[in-house]
Amino acid sequence: MISRIQLSKRFISSSIIRLNSHSQPAVVLGKTSEFDSSKYHFNISTSSSINNKDIEDPIQLALNSSEPINNWTKDQIRQIYNTSLYDLIHQAQIQHRKHHNPSEIQLCTLLNIKEGGCSEDCKYCSQSSKNDTGLKASKLLQVDQVMLKARQAAANGSTRFCMGAAWRDMVGRKSNLKRIAEMISTINNELGMETCVTLGMLDSQQAKTLKDAGLTAYNHNIDTSREYYPNIISTRKFDERLQTIQNVNDAGIKVCTGGILGMGETSEDHVSFLYTLSNMPKHPESLPINKLVSIKGTRLDEELSQLPKDSERHLKFDQVLKTIATARLIMPKSIIRLAAGRYTMKEYEQFICFLAGANAIFTGERMLTTMCNGWDEDIEMLKKWGLVPMKSFSN
Ligand code: SF4
């Protein structure tokens, strides 16, 4: 086992700072009482002479590994999450620049293709029939209705088109699945956009049907930590979610999975949530981070309103940043997507999320049943900061 000092010397003597075309030299931070800047000056090396087993600092481990790591421990993730925010964002930015073009943000648009009346009891969801939000159930949209919205999204600069249906699963929905497959292939053929759908639980055969239609990604969120999950949903087990994700992966479809922050969980739940995601056999291609939009009439809205004002269970913005930055460090290749609730963030808050490693946004008219920042304001925002929309299929 080599010490950190030896490790630093090893970095220095190798003098190798490998930068890909998007990377920039690490900025040397000033010293604080807790921060040893010498640890980080040369941390971009991926020299094969460095054995991952020798690296004790999990941030160093994340930065020096040339391949994604799928056996993170909760202790390592907790240590990263609890790093001082200033330093954590800096390290996440270094990781981001190693694996992504830092000036690119993916624009995606989400359309609700079948609203309300869902038999699941997700406590936060306006579309659950177990919540009293007054939302009426609708039928699945027709292909031409969807194409109107997809064309509008493409014309406004979105390169990924996502479609959500409020269903528990696809059992007994053969004709609906066929229609959705047609939506996917029509969007592919006519617009060349990436496609993503979220339809609830999926078996292997259904996943294959979607793959054959040309689906890029399937969204199925784990929502929160395994430990906190039973407080939020009782009609679907956490492991059933993981099974759907495996079916999607096995079918050769990219996995989009993430969760919702601000449901009354703690920082330890964020660590555990990231633990599940980062220990998947293959890291999610897309990782949506939603910030709860609490909706009147949902049972969760009622519960959260009972919490004392100073409860640690109210989400703080620094926890959002810590979750994003930690995700960027431990799942370096994933696209981290700011999803629902972005419209509640100030523009500078979104900017810090990008600094922490987020590189995709939902943009358009609606975010399922909640508001969404529109294309014009988003394009304007990106332009202001020197960011550009990511092209389709560039990840
Ligand atoms: S499965 Fe989806 S649509 Fe149904 S209640 Fe849960 S979050 Fe809402």
Boltz pocket constraint, residues with backbone or C-beta under 6 A from the ligand:
constraints:
  - pocket:
      binder: B
      contacts: [[A, 118], [A, 119], [A, 120], [A, 121], [A, 122], [A, 125], [A, 126], [A, 127], [A, 128], [A, 129], [A, 165], [A, 166], [A, 167], [A, 168], [A, 200]]
      max_distance: 6.0
